């Protein structure tokens, strides 16, 4: 992440953040925000939301980086034939 951010202040959104583990591995200049269906330890930078029912967002805030690590295999989306 340091290679992407350099010394710039950046906001990162982690969609499907789980226990927000990624937050502990970021440099101080990358500000972490997370969204998950079940937030274990509530905090101002974490939002509990079902992204299949609500738009992905964080109160109108914009982000420089968005990640969704290990999210899609839990979404249960089925493929339909055309």
Beta strands, then each sheet from edge to edge (+ up, - down):
strand 1: 10-15
strand 2: 30-36
strand 3: 46-48
strand 4: 65-67
sheet 1: 3+ 2+ 1+ 4+
end
